[in-house]
């Protein structure tokens, strides 16, 4: 799979969202709300929306996986080229 800058940005946002949800689940601490003025702040809401959109976009990455000419790795972990 060839990575584009948008793919990396979306993945980064999804990771930030996952860390935030982990903190909410473990400690009832919302890092995004704390950093950006509470859950009702417009900046926090924009970030939540961007993370949600990035998550939806990352669903499309499942369709791209495995379509770069490689198959699953061989017994030694090396990618097998589809020729």
C-alpha positions as CSV (number, residue, x, y, z in Angstrom):
1,X,0.0,0.0,0.0
2,X,1.5,3.3,-1.0
3,X,1.0,5.9,1.8
4,X,-0.1,9.4,1.0
5,X,0.3,12.3,3.4
6,X,-3.5,12.3,4.0
7,X,-3.3,8.6,5.0
8,X,-0.7,9.5,7.6
9,X,-2.7,12.4,8.9
10,X,-5.8,10.3,9.2
11,X,-3.9,7.6,11.0
12,X,-2.4,10.1,13.4
13,X,-5.8,11.5,14.2
14,X,-7.2,8.1,14.8
15,X,-4.3,7.2,17.2
16,X,-5.0,10.5,19.1
17,X,-8.6,9.6,19.3
18,X,-7.8,6.1,20.5
19,X,-5.5,7.4,23.2
20,X,-8.1,9.9,24.3
21,X,-10.8,7.2,24.6
22,X,-8.4,5.1,26.5
23,X,-7.9,7.9,29.0
24,X,-11.6,8.4,29.2
25,X,-12.2,4.8,29.9
26,X,-9.4,4.3,32.4
27,X,-9.4,7.6,34.3
28,X,-12.5,9.5,33.2
29,X,-10.0,12.1,31.8
30,X,-10.8,13.7,28.4
31,X,-7.4,15.1,27.2
32,X,-8.9,16.9,24.2
33,X,-11.5,18.7,26.3
34,X,-8.8,19.6,28.8
35,X,-6.4,21.0,26.2
36,X,-9.0,22.8,24.1
37,X,-11.4,24.4,26.5
38,X,-14.0,21.7,27.5
39,X,-16.3,19.5,25.5
40,X,-18.6,22.4,24.6
41,X,-15.8,24.5,23.1
42,X,-16.0,24.9,19.3
43,X,-12.3,24.0,18.9
44,X,-12.8,20.7,20.8
45,X,-15.8,19.9,18.8
46,X,-13.9,20.5,15.5
47,X,-11.2,18.2,16.7
48,X,-13.7,15.5,17.7
49,X,-15.3,15.8,14.2
50,X,-11.9,15.6,12.5
51,X,-11.0,12.5,14.5
52,X,-14.4,10.9,13.6
53,X,-13.9,11.7,9.9
54,X,-10.4,10.3,10.0
55,X,-11.8,7.1,11.5
56,X,-14.3,6.8,8.7
57,X,-11.6,7.5,6.1
58,X,-9.4,4.8,7.7
59,X,-12.1,2.3,7.0
60,X,-11.3,2.8,3.3
61,X,-7.7,1.8,4.0
62,X,-8.8,-1.8,4.6
63,X,-9.8,-1.9,0.9
64,X,-6.4,-0.7,-0.1
65,X,-4.4,-3.2,1.9
66,X,-2.9,-6.0,-0.2
67,X,-3.5,-4.2,-3.5
68,X,0.1,-3.1,-4.0
69,X,1.4,-6.2,-5.7
70,X,2.4,-8.1,-2.6
71,X,0.7,-11.1,-1.0
72,X,1.0,-12.3,2.6
73,X,4.5,-12.9,3.8
74,X,6.3,-16.2,3.3
75,X,7.4,-18.4,6.1
76,X,10.3,-16.1,6.9
77,X,8.3,-12.9,7.0
78,X,9.4,-11.6,3.7
79,X,6.7,-10.2,1.4
80,X,6.0,-12.3,-1.7
81,X,5.9,-10.3,-4.9
82,X,3.0,-10.9,-7.3
83,X,4.5,-11.1,-10.7
